[in-house]
Structure formats: C-alpha cells, structure tokens
Amino acid sequence: MGPAPVVSTHSNAAPRSPFGFVGRAGRAARALTTAAPALALAVGALALAPAPAHAADPITTQEYFSYYHLDSARQKGYTGKGITIALIDGPVDTSAPELVGANIVDKSRCTIEDSAKGIRHGTDMATILVSPYTGVAPDATLYSYQLSNNSSISEGTCKAYGKRLNSFDTLINQAVEDGAQIISVSQSVSEHSDQLKWAITNAISKGVIIVNSAGNGASDENITQLGRFSGVVGVSAINTDGSFASYSSWGDGVVTAAFGGPYNTFDVNTGEPVTVQGTSISAPLVAGMLALARQKWPEATTNQILQLLVHTAQNPNHNWDQYTGYGPIDGGALVNTDPSQYPDENPIIQKHNGSEPTVQEVQAYTDGIAYSSQDNTFPASYVYRGTQEVAISFNTKGLTIHLGTSPAYHRK
C-alpha cells in the first residue's frame, strides 16, 4: 500500500460553521505546492501503514469528527439509518473494537489472502464509514467486498481458471445487484475495459453513487482512478485549514474534496497508535455524508443528490477546478438544503475534457439497446431490448433478451 506513514504534527483548528454540523473548510488553494511528502503513495489512495493487530480499547476520537461536527449530526438524527453503503477494499476485521456493534456484512463471493496492510486499510475505511464511535454514518448498513491488489498475499479463491472473480467491474455490479445505494472505493484503478465502463453505466442507470479517492501521488492521477469515469464522485484531500493537501492528486475526475487527515490508527508492525493522512480518508467521509443526505432526503433522486453536492460545495460560485472540483464538501448544507429545487439531471455525467460512458451510452444502456458481440461485456442483470436479432445468436452467457421492447421505441 505504500511507504510508512508520517506522524502528523500540525494542529490547525478548522473554522467552524454556524450553519449546521459541518465546519467550513475555507477555499482550497488553486495551486499545488511542490513538496513531495514521504507519506504520499504512488499507488492506492491512503498514505498509511495498516496494522495486523488492534488494541483492546477502541479509538474513540478522530479529528474529522469534530471538524465536521458529527456529534451535532447524530444529535439531529443524521446517522445514515436505512442507507446501504458498499465498500470495495481489503477485508474488514469486524472484531476491531472500533467496529463492535456496526452493521457490516461481507458480501464477497470469494475470499482473498490479504496482507496485514490490506486488512488494516479495509478496516480503517469501514471505521470511517460506520463505526459507532467515529463513523460518519453509524446506522448505515455496510456491505464489504474483498478486493485484491499489489499488497495482497494471494488472490485466494478469487482467481479460478485464469479468471479474476473480484475485478472492479464484477464487484461494482455485485454491489449494485445487492442493493447498495453508495459505493466507496479508496483504491487506484488501472483497468481500462469495456466491462468496467458498462459496470459504471449500470451503477448510473440504477441510481447508485460511486465515490473514489483521487490518489496520493501529488500529481494528475486521473487516468488511474475511477473518478475519470462519468458520474463518479472523485475526491481529493484538504488540510485542516482548508488548503489543498500537498500529497493529494488531482485531475479532471475530481468533483469535491474532504479532510484527509490526521487520522488515528495503528502501526502495521508495532500495533502502536499512529496518525496518518491521505485521500483514502477523504473518500469515505464524502460517501458517509452522501449517506446522511440520502437519509434526510429520501424522495430526492440520485441526480438531485449529486446536484445538491455540486451546488453546496465551497468553491466561490461553485466553480470547478481540477484540484478540489466544485469545492470542499459541506455536509451541513447537504442536510439543510432541499434538493428538490434542482433538476433531475446528473451534473457530473460528463467530466471536463470528456469522459465515458457518454450520455448516449448511458441512455442506450438504460433503454436496453446497448449491444456488443463480445462475451461478458454487460452485467448479468442487463436486459437487451433492442431489435438486433443477431443478439440471440451471440448470447452465450444467458443474458435476458426481449427483442423490440425498449421504451426508446415508444418515447415521444
């Protein structure tokens, strides 16, 4: 997962907002500093060294909890109750003291043999999302999906007959089919396949929000992150004073930014407490706050929730830039601003300088008229409703086909 973490020594207090539970982060810096901190990861998304063991006592304090006034959020009943979040990451150690009492279900279809680093990473992401102590959305249900990466010992049962059973496209489709409303991913993604593009399309068509960290390379890492895809909420990191974090990557896929540390965890080798930082922390914070918004506004469409995110982000006039997107997230505004005032249109369906899937591809998929002669291009749940009879002869994977039934043929 990267080099050892750097212990945080700064303690700048974040400016606090009188308008709800979120502290105003201030406008992020427009230019990236040239420092190359040792904590930044070349791959992955969190500059931390996860631990194989955990202390008997839970970590009950995190700076982001006070930074975003999450105690106030809980007092007002914003806890993510009724919302299902999917976490695609390393295995989650549900016996960790911070997670005792959390509603976590391992929905993986296979099991990897992961390193202590990978397990620590997955466990920390789950902690940020749903820990009863410091989770953003402690009453949400968390579905975890085991993802193997360079730090894994082996792919275990997740590789059979030369096929990877826990590829990103497979896990995204599984999370969508399992009923997740938000998917949190704090990992880099080097895959460039039609299957991944259509998995993203599947999520968009089903109203599922994918949140992805921007990376810690202190560079434009758009090409190696899920945030490069249409509809995905790419998240960069800011410091406690609201400035753009020097370790954070950026790019055309960034939609918002969030607190990146310090975060309290345990050292992978010693089990001793250590503080770390990275965009891996930022992404689940955003995913958790979106869960609170979905809880507060159950009648709002996914598009309106994304409109809400964009319109309440903290850049002046919500102008977009490649460092913080539309600006740092304002969780208080997410639960205090009625999204019904916004159009039911996805505001990030096309990223700056272009992205895929295109608007036309999303519509074609939703209408059931997207077609490919290649096997395994579409999720198993996809129903082809077009008029190409050749689809029947190419259908070797059991996709459902209802020729000529697409709503596109009846749309005025």
C-alpha positions in Angstrom: 0.0 0.0 0.0 3.0 2.3 0.1 5.6 3.7 2.5 5.3 4.1 6.2 3.0 6.9 7.4 4.2 10.2 8.6 3.1 11.2 12.0 1.1 14.4 11.9 2.4 17.2 14.0 0.1 20.1 12.9 -3.0 21.0 14.8 -4.6 23.9 12.9 -8.1 24.2 14.0 -10.7 24.3 11.2 -13.0 27.2 11.0 -16.4 26.2 12.2 -19.7 26.9 10.6 -22.8 28.2 12.4 -24.9 26.7 9.6 -25.3 23.1 10.6 -22.9 20.3 11.6 -20.1 20.9 9.1 -17.2 23.2 9.6 -16.4 25.5 6.8 -13.2 24.3 5.4 -12.4 27.5 3.5 -11.5 27.7 -0.1 -8.8 25.2 -1.2 -5.7 26.5 -2.8 -5.7 26.9 -6.6 -2.1 25.9 -7.0 -0.4 22.7 -5.8 2.6 23.0 -3.6 5.8 21.4 -5.0 6.6 19.5 -1.8 6.7 15.7 -2.2 5.9 14.4 1.2 7.2 11.0 2.2 3.7 9.9 3.1 2.3 10.1 -0.4 1.6 6.8 -2.1 2.5 6.0 -5.7 -0.5 3.7 -6.0 -3.6 3.1 -3.9 -5.1 6.0 -2.1 -4.2 6.2 1.6 -0.8 7.2 3.0 -1.0 4.8 5.9 0.7 1.7 7.1 -2.2 -0.5 8.3 -1.8 -2.8 11.3 -2.5 -6.5 11.6 -3.4 -6.2 15.3 -5.5 -3.8 17.2 -5.5 -2.5 20.7 -8.0 -3.8 23.2 -9.5 -0.4 23.6 -11.2 1.3 20.7 -10.0 4.6 19.2 -12.8 6.9 20.1 -11.6 10.3 18.8 -10.9 11.4 15.3 -10.2 15.0 14.2 -12.7 14.8 11.3 -15.5 14.0 13.8 -15.1 17.5 15.4 -14.1 19.1 12.1 -17.4 18.1 10.5 -19.5 18.5 13.8 -20.6 14.9 13.5 -21.7 14.9 17.1 -24.3 17.5 16.1 -25.3 15.4 13.1 -26.0 12.4 15.4 -28.0 14.6 17.8 -30.2 15.7 14.9 -30.7 12.0 13.9 -28.5 12.1 10.8 -26.9 8.7 11.1 -27.4 7.0 7.7 -30.2 4.9 9.0 -31.9 2.9 6.2 -29.0 3.5 3.8 -26.7 0.8 2.4 -23.1 1.6 1.6 -20.8 -0.8 -0.3 -17.1 -0.8 0.5 -14.7 -2.2 -2.2 -11.4 -2.6 -0.4 -9.3 -5.1 1.6 -11.1 -7.5 4.0 -12.7 -5.8 7.0 -11.8 -7.0 10.5 -15.2 -6.8 12.2 -13.6 -7.8 15.5 -11.8 -4.4 15.7 -13.0 -2.6 18.8 -14.0 0.4 16.7 -16.4 -1.7 14.7 -18.1 -3.6 17.5 -21.9 -3.0 17.1 -21.6 -1.8 13.5 -23.9 -3.4 10.9 -21.3 -4.9 8.5 -21.9 -7.8 6.1 -19.2 -9.4 4.0 -20.9 -9.8 0.6 -17.8 -11.1 -1.1 -18.4 -14.1 -3.5 -14.8 -15.2 -2.9 -12.0 -14.8 -0.3 -8.5 -13.4 -0.8 -5.4 -13.9 1.3 -4.6 -10.4 2.2 -1.7 -8.8 4.0 -2.0 -7.1 7.3 -1.7 -3.8 5.4 -4.7 -4.6 3.2 -6.8 -5.7 6.2 -5.9 -2.6 8.1 -6.8 -0.4 5.1 -10.2 -2.1 4.7 -10.9 -1.9 8.4 -10.0 1.8 8.6 -12.3 2.6 5.7 -15.1 0.8 7.4 -14.4 2.6 10.6 -14.7 6.0 8.9 -18.0 5.0 7.4 -19.9 3.1 10.2 -18.0 3.0 13.5 -20.4 3.5 16.4 -17.7 5.8 17.8 -16.4 7.8 14.9 -18.3 6.7 11.8 -19.9 9.3 9.6 -23.0 7.1 9.1 -23.0 4.7 12.1 -26.5 3.4 11.5 -26.0 2.6 7.8 -25.6 -0.9 6.6 -22.2 -1.6 5.2 -21.6 -4.3 2.6 -17.9 -5.2 2.2 -16.3 -6.7 -1.0 -12.8 -8.1 -0.8 -10.5 -6.6 -3.4 -7.0 -7.9 -4.1 -4.2 -5.6 -5.1 -0.4 -5.4 -5.0 -0.3 -5.7 -1.3 -2.3 -8.9 -1.2 -0.5 -12.2 -0.4 -2.6 -14.1 -2.9 -6.0 -13.9 -4.7 -7.2 -17.0 -2.8 -10.4 -18.3 -4.2 -10.9 -15.1 -6.2 -9.0 -16.4 -9.1 -10.3 -19.5 -10.9 -9.4 -20.9 -14.3 -7.4 -17.8 -15.0 -10.3 -15.5 -14.4 -10.3 -12.9 -11.6 -13.6 -13.1 -9.7 -13.1 -9.8 -7.8 -12.3 -7.4 -10.6 -13.6 -3.9 -10.2 -16.4 -4.3 -12.7 -17.5 -7.6 -11.1 -17.6 -6.0 -7.6 -19.4 -2.9 -8.7 -22.0 -5.0 -10.5 -22.4 -7.2 -7.4 -22.8 -4.2 -5.1 -25.4 -2.7 -7.4 -27.3 -6.0 -7.5 -27.1 -6.4 -3.7 -28.9 -3.1 -3.3 -26.1 -0.7 -2.3 -27.0 3.0 -2.8 -23.5 4.3 -2.4 -20.2 2.6 -3.3 -17.0 3.8 -1.6 -13.6 2.9 -3.3 -10.3 4.1 -1.9 -8.1 2.3 -4.4 -6.5 3.1 -7.6 -7.9 1.5 -10.8 -5.6 0.7 -13.7 -8.2 -1.3 -15.6 -9.4 0.1 -18.9 -12.0 -2.3 -20.2 -15.5 -2.2 -21.7 -16.7 -4.3 -18.8 -15.6 -1.6 -16.3 -17.2 1.1 -18.4 -20.5 -0.8 -18.5 -20.3 -1.5 -14.8 -20.1 2.2 -14.2 -23.0 2.7 -16.6 -25.0 0.0 -14.7 -24.5 1.9 -11.5 -25.5 5.2 -13.0 -28.7 3.7 -14.6 -29.6 2.2 -11.2 -29.1 5.4 -9.3 -26.0 4.2 -7.3 -23.4 6.8 -6.4 -19.7 5.7 -6.7 -17.2 7.7 -4.6 -13.5 7.3 -5.4 -10.3 8.8 -3.9 -8.1 10.9 -6.1 -4.8 9.3 -5.0 -1.7 10.5 -3.1 0.8 11.0 -5.9 0.8 14.8 -5.7 0.1 14.7 -9.4 -2.6 14.4 -12.0 -3.6 10.7 -11.5 -7.0 10.9 -13.3 -6.0 8.0 -15.6 -5.6 5.6 -12.7 -8.7 6.4 -10.7 -12.4 5.5 -11.1 -13.0 9.2 -10.8 -12.1 9.5 -14.5 -15.4 7.9 -15.4 -18.7 9.8 -15.9 -20.9 10.0 -12.9 -18.2 9.0 -10.3 -17.5 11.4 -7.4 -13.7 11.8 -7.4 -12.5 13.1 -4.1 -9.2 15.0 -3.4 -7.9 16.0 0.1 -7.7 19.2 2.0 -5.8 20.1 5.2 -7.5 21.1 8.4 -7.1 24.8 7.4 -9.0 24.2 4.2 -5.9 24.4 1.9 -5.3 21.8 -0.7 -3.2 18.9 0.7 0.3 18.8 -0.8 0.1 14.9 -1.1 -3.2 14.9 -2.8 -3.5 14.1 -6.5 -5.9 15.9 -8.8 -7.4 15.7 -12.2 -10.5 16.1 -14.4 -12.4 13.5 -12.4 -12.3 15.4 -9.1 -15.8 16.5 -8.0 -15.2 17.6 -4.4 -12.6 17.5 -1.6 -12.7 16.5 2.0 -10.5 16.3 5.1 -7.5 14.0 4.5 -6.0 13.7 8.0 -4.6 13.4 10.5 -6.4 10.1 11.1 -5.7 7.9 14.2 -4.9 4.2 13.5 -2.4 1.6 14.5 1.1 0.9 13.1 1.2 -2.3 11.0 4.4 -3.6 12.6 4.2 -2.5 16.2 0.5 -2.1 16.8 1.2 1.3 18.4 -1.0 4.3 17.7 0.0 6.4 14.8 -1.6 9.3 12.8 -1.7 9.3 9.0 -3.3 11.1 6.2 -4.4 10.5 2.6 -7.3 10.8 0.1 -8.4 7.3 1.2 -9.7 9.1 4.3 -11.4 11.8 2.2 -13.4 9.4 0.0 -15.4 7.5 2.8 -16.0 10.8 4.5 -17.8 12.0 1.4 -19.5 8.7 0.9 -20.8 8.9 4.5 -22.0 12.4 4.2 -23.9 11.5 1.0 -25.5 8.7 3.0 -26.7 11.3 5.5 -28.1 13.3 2.6 -29.9 10.3 1.2 -31.4 9.6 4.6 -32.6 13.2 5.0 -34.0 13.5 1.5 -35.5 10.0 0.7 -37.7 11.4 -2.1 -34.8 13.1 -3.9 -33.4 11.3 -7.0 -29.8 10.4 -7.2 -29.3 13.1 -9.7 -30.7 15.7 -7.3 -28.4 14.4 -4.5 -25.5 14.9 -6.9 -26.8 18.4 -7.8 -27.0 19.1 -4.1 -23.4 18.1 -3.7 -22.2 20.3 -6.5 -24.4 23.3 -5.6 -23.3 23.3 -1.9 -19.6 22.7 -2.4 -17.5 25.5 -1.1 -15.6 26.9 -4.1 -16.7 30.5 -4.8 -19.8 30.3 -7.0 -19.2 26.6 -7.0 -16.8 27.0 -9.9 -15.0 23.8 -10.9 -11.2 23.3 -10.8 -9.1 20.2 -11.1 -7.8 20.3 -7.5 -11.0 20.5 -5.4 -13.7 20.0 -8.1 -16.6 22.2 -7.2 -15.1 22.8 -3.8 -14.8 21.0 -0.4 -17.9 19.2 0.7 -20.3 21.0 3.1 -22.1 18.2 5.0 -24.3 20.7 6.9 -25.6 22.1 3.6 -26.3 18.6 2.3 -28.9 18.1 5.1 -30.1 21.6 5.3 -30.7 22.4 1.6 -33.7 20.9 -0.1 -32.6 19.1 -3.3 -36.0 19.2 -4.9 -35.2 22.7 -6.2 -32.6 21.1 -8.5 -33.3 19.4 -11.9 -33.3 15.7 -12.1 -30.2 15.7 -14.3 -26.8 14.2 -13.5 -24.4 17.2 -13.1 -21.3 15.0 -13.5 -22.4 12.8 -16.3 -19.6 14.3 -18.4 -16.4 15.3 -16.8 -14.2 18.2 -18.0 -12.3 17.3 -21.2 -14.6 14.4 -21.8 -15.3 11.1 -20.1 -17.0 7.8 -20.6 -19.6 6.4 -20.6 -21.1 9.1 -22.8 -24.6 10.5 -22.2 -25.7 8.5 -25.2 -24.2 5.3 -23.9 -25.9 5.7 -20.5 -29.3 6.3 -22.2 -28.8 3.3 -24.6 -28.0 1.1 -21.6 -30.9 2.3 -19.6 -33.2 1.8 -22.6 -31.8 -1.7 -23.2 -30.5 -1.1 -26.7 -26.7 -1.1 -26.0 -25.2 -4.1 -27.7 -21.9 -5.9 -28.1 -21.0 -9.2 -29.7 -18.2 -9.7 -27.1 -19.0 -12.1 -24.2 -19.2 -10.7 -20.6 -19.4 -7.1 -21.8 -22.6 -6.3 -19.9 -23.6 -7.2 -16.3 -25.6 -10.4 -15.9 -28.6 -8.3 -14.9 -28.7 -6.4 -18.2 -31.8 -7.0 -20.4 -31.3 -6.4 -24.1 -34.5 -4.8 -25.6 -33.3 -3.7 -29.0 -34.1 -5.0 -32.4 -30.9 -6.7 -33.5 -31.9 -10.4 -33.8 -28.2 -11.3 -34.1 -28.0 -10.7 -30.3 -29.7 -14.0 -29.9 -27.0 -15.9 -31.7 -24.2 -14.1 -29.8 -25.9 -14.6 -26.5 -23.7 -17.3 -25.0 -23.8 -16.1 -21.4 -27.5 -16.2 -20.7 -28.4 -12.6 -20.9 -32.1 -11.9 -20.9 -33.3 -10.8 -24.4 -36.7 -9.2 -25.1 -36.5 -8.0 -28.7 -38.2 -4.8 -29.6 -39.4 -3.9 -26.1 -37.2 -0.9 -25.4 -39.0 2.2 -24.1 -36.9 4.1 -26.6 -39.3 2.9 -29.3 -42.3 4.5 -27.5 -40.7 7.7 -26.4 -42.1 10.8 -28.0 
